[in-house]
Amino acid sequence: MAGSATATAGMMPAAPAHADERMDPKKLIAFFAMVVGMFMSILDIQIVSASLAEIQAGLSAGSDEIGWVQTSYLIAEVIMIPLSGTLARIISTRYLFAISAAGFTMASALAATATNIDQMIVYRVIQGFIGGGMIPSVFAAAFTIFPPSKRSIVSPIIGLIATLAPTIGPTVGGYLSHAFSWHWLFLVNIIPGIIVTIVTWNFIDFDKPELSLFKKFDWWGLFSMGVFLGGLEYVLEEGNSNDWFNDSYITIAAVASGAAAIVFFYRAFTVDFPVVDLKAFANRNFSFGSVFSFVMGIGLYGLTYIYPVYLGRIRGYDSLMIGETMFVSGLAMFFTAPIAGRLSTKMDLRLMMVIGFVSFAAGTFIMMHLTADWDFYELFIPQILRGFGLMMCMVPINNIALGTMPPSRIRGASGLFNLTRNLGGAVGLAVINTVLTNRQDVHYERLRENMDWGNPAAIDQMNNMAANFNTYGMDGASVAIKQMVGLATKQAIILSFSDVFLILTALFLAMILGVAMIKKPAPQGGGGGGGH
């Protein structure tokens, strides 16, 4: 009945609908403050990625320790994101968001004062856990406080922030650490954080606390979820660098995560008030939307990782040059956002997703032909296709997944939806790193087989190089052999990049088949968002 009632409402005369759907200025101010908070939280996932070397030097940390500056944040955040829906019900969106913004700001200030790696890891855990509460709240607010006819405005905004923040993170981080120091990676959050805290405390009034639910809070469910998601994130983040299950810590984390997952899912379906409401997955469009969000996480975080690796290892770019090259994708997203919002009111959302997936796949297909000489201009078109494709997918995915959820489920569903994107990123990075490592070894062996004394081309190349080095008074033969090994290694790395882009191309083309499996969403310009 709800779906038909909504459809009928969408066919009512325009004047009364617009009279009822006027956007409250107070809600608008609160929403945009929440968007800024979400931007800071998501930005901090990637802002340190381009500046880990500077942080390592500043804290005198070991090469095996510095990765925890990022891993600790991700583990803490991935636990908080699904929990935020339950906390919002208990203490209200106002208290959750204002406390999250204030805590994130204080943790950022503490991270800037860290003098050793242990302090930094503790502060990053606090920052990630508390900041994670801001992300789902924005998605939930967008689909509860605004009428469906306004989603063409608010949905592109949250889609843009969710994709733009991690994309420009390395750019912002590289600039701040070059122009000032690594401390500013965290200090930059303080003034916006204070403003967001004050504005959200005074302007959010979307819901009321249900403190009575605290008596029924599932502490065992929270503990098992923390071990399950935290262990899973650790395995995915550290697995490749620690040789997966040959490392005892990875094995322990995997076993603990698996055991905790059993407890978590059992309690999620048996207790009266579970820590995460998994019943949202009974909604077919939400389930498929979450799958698409998972894949978008692979594409979003995977390419945000692999482009800098190529530019740093093959082209020799520093963090600032990498950021300037990567900024093309950010600009493409920024200019595509209003187009995607407008199209979402006029076009079948499934067609929009197909266009987005094709665009993304086209960009990765071009990158399959990567060489060691590719520079800013060769990467220009693939990055535009990537940015355009991300926005053309994210807007309809958000609307399809959350636009048909009833208000009572939207907060919990928003946490699950955002969790799928982060887990997609974690799984994607683990797979990409594993493929890069394994395929590099395979390609190197194949190249080495052809670089023997029976290959005239290889012999001529080495003799020419040896003769050149001999003119400088060097041992030409030994130096030439080292140079040939270096060339083979570099080419093997490039070929492994091509393999990754091939996998991503196939994945995004496969998603087009998934689009055909979802129900046709209601048009966003009318009242179609409330049906379920």
KAWOMO-V807824 format. One record per helix or strand of 3 or more residues. SS is the DSSP state (alpha for helix, beta for strand). FROM is the first residue (numbers start at 1). LEN is the number of residues. Records with the same first field share a line. If there is no record, write none. Layout:
SS=FROM-LEN, FROM-LEN
This chain:
alpha=2-9, 14-7, 25-22, 49-11, 68-45, 117-26, 148-32, 184-20, 211-6, 219-20, 244-3, 248-23, 278-5, 284-30, 319-28, 349-19, 376-27, 407-44, 456-15, 476-40, 528-3
